[in-house]
Structures are given as C-alpha cells and as structure tokens.
C-alpha cells in the first residue's frame, strides 16, 4: 500500500509531467519565457521535496519543503497566466490546478506537522 510520502511524490511527478505536456504546445517565442519558467517551477516542487526528505534535520527539511511550496504557488500563477494568454484551454488549466491543489494541501500538511514538532 502506498504511504503518504509515496502518494505525494507520485502526485508531484504526475504534475510535472502534465506541465511538460502542456508546455510542449506553447508558442516557440515563449521557450525562454513562460515555458521555461513554468517547467522549472514545476520541477522545483518535486526536486526540493525529495532533497528535503533526504535531509536528516527537521529545520533543513522544513526549509526545502517551504521552497517546494513556494514553487507550487509560482507554477499555479504561471498556469493562470497561460490560461489568460490562451496558451492552454480551460479544461487543461482545471486539470492542472486540481492536481496542484491536492499537492498543496498534502505538502502544507507535512510542513505544518514539522512546525508542531519543532
């Protein structure tokens, strides 16, 4: 059975792959703009989570989780920007945002638990 950490990592992995799939359709002129920024932000979510999880000390772990959460917020804004600019369709936006909301709730729960333990 999948534990909380594995479930959160799986959702983050699904999210970054979805972002990459969506951004493949962006205008070529956005390759070094929104495309690059959205991809980096979405990758940063899982990379900081994984690195933070690998750290032994709670304060360091929490710092990486907060960076991960910040990257999630950044990617959510970039998705909204992409919707307004018509780079993605409303249904694509909703799919990505729903997954981002799930990740955010789970990630915030981990951060909150670390704050209570500190």
Secondary structure in CASP SS format (residue, H / E / C, confidence):
PFRMAT SS
TARGET T0000
AUTHOR 0000-0000-0000
METHOD secondary structure of the structure
MODEL  1
X C 1.00
X C 1.00
X C 1.00
X H 1.00
X H 1.00
X H 1.00
X H 1.00
X H 1.00
X H 1.00
X H 1.00
X H 1.00
X H 1.00
X H 1.00
X H 1.00
X H 1.00
X H 1.00
X H 1.00
X H 1.00
X H 1.00
X H 1.00
X H 1.00
X H 1.00
X H 1.00
X C 1.00
X C 1.00
X C 1.00
X C 1.00
X H 1.00
X H 1.00
X H 1.00
X H 1.00
X H 1.00
X H 1.00
X H 1.00
X H 1.00
X H 1.00
X H 1.00
X H 1.00
X H 1.00
X H 1.00
X H 1.00
X H 1.00
X H 1.00
X H 1.00
X H 1.00
X H 1.00
X H 1.00
X H 1.00
X H 1.00
X H 1.00
X H 1.00
X H 1.00
X H 1.00
X H 1.00
X C 1.00
X C 1.00
X C 1.00
X H 1.00
X H 1.00
X H 1.00
X H 1.00
X H 1.00
X H 1.00
X H 1.00
X H 1.00
X H 1.00
X H 1.00
X H 1.00
X H 1.00
X H 1.00
X H 1.00
X H 1.00
X H 1.00
X H 1.00
X H 1.00
X H 1.00
X H 1.00
X H 1.00
X H 1.00
X H 1.00
X H 1.00
X H 1.00
X H 1.00
X H 1.00
X C 1.00
X C 1.00
X C 1.00
X C 1.00
X C 1.00
X H 1.00
X H 1.00
X H 1.00
X H 1.00
X H 1.00
X H 1.00
X H 1.00
X H 1.00
X H 1.00
X H 1.00
X H 1.00
X H 1.00
X H 1.00
X H 1.00
X H 1.00
X H 1.00
X H 1.00
X H 1.00
X H 1.00
X H 1.00
X H 1.00
X H 1.00
X H 1.00
X H 1.00
X H 1.00
X H 1.00
X H 1.00
X H 1.00
X C 1.00
END
